[in-house]
Amino acid sequence: MDKDRLVHSPNLPARTEVEISWKPPPPEWVTLNSDGSVLQESGHAAAGGLIRDHTGSCSAAFAINLGICSVTRAELRGAVEGLQLAWDMGHRRVRVELDSRCAV
């Protein structure tokens, strides 16, 4: 969409664009990228994520059904499940990346 045609309502906060990209962890570390979500209509939640090394190679992925819960709980459960998976795989240096400010 052309930025010149964006209309801002005085009742809504201004939107800010932030460029996001994955950055590899240092050697000997892995990164856990995790996310949780909740269907608004039913409240059913799920979480999932990836574990990647410093080359960007995915060494594991996971997805779990959480039943009914809040989005913050789904985000946190995803992080916990991912950390448990990383630990079970022998990783002791894990960088965790979440997109929920509240969960962080």
N, C-alpha and C positions, 0 to 999 in steps of 0.2 A: 504494500500500500504506500502511496506517495505521502511523505511526511507533511507536505503542504496541505493535504486534504484532511488531516486528522483534526477532529473537533474535540475540545476539552470542555467537559462540563464543570462548572464551578463547584458542584457537589461531590465530585469524584477526585481522589488524589491523582496527581500527575504520574504518568507511567515513566519508568526509567528502563532503558534497554541496557542489559549487561551481557557482555560477550562471555560465554562459558565454554571452556574446553578442558578435556582431560589432560592432566599432566602426570607423567610417570613418576612413581616413587623412586627414592634412591635405590641403588643396588642392595640386595639382601633384604629389602622391604617388599611388601605387597600392598595393594590398595583394594579396599572393600568399597564398592559403590553399591549402595542399598537404597531402596525406595519402598514406600508403603502407600496403599490407596484404599479408598472406601467408596462404594457405590452409594450415591446420595439417596436413591429411591429405596433401597433395601437395607443399607447399613452394613452389608457384607464387605469384609476387608480381606486384603491379601498383601503380601510383601515378597520381594525378591531382590536379587542382586548378583554381582559378579566379583570375583577375586582375580586381579591381574598383577603381573609382575612388572619389573622396571622396563621390559621390552614391549609391554602392552599385551602380551599373550594372556589369554584367559585360561586360568588353571581350574576354575570351578564356577558353577552357577547354581542358583537355588531359587525356588519359589514355594511359598507356603500359603495355605488358606487359613485365615484367622477367625472365621466366623464373624460375629458382629462386634465391632469395637470402634473407637475413635480413630481419626487419621493419625494423631500423634502417637497413640499406642501402636498402630500399624507400622509407623516409621521406626519406632524404638524396637519393636519385635523383629523387624527386618535387620536392624543393626546387630541385635543380640544373636540372632540365628546365623548371620554372616560371620560374626566374630567366633562363634562356636565352631563353625565349619573351618575357618582359617586355622584355629587352634588345633582342631582334630587333624588337620593336614600337616601340622608341624610348624606352622608360621608363628613366630613370636614377635615379629615387627610388622604391625598392621596399621596402615593409615586408613581411617574411616572417612568416607565422604557421603554426606546426606544433603538433601535439598530442603529440609525442614528446619527453619530457624528455631522453632519451638522445641523440637527434639534435640537439637544441638545444645 
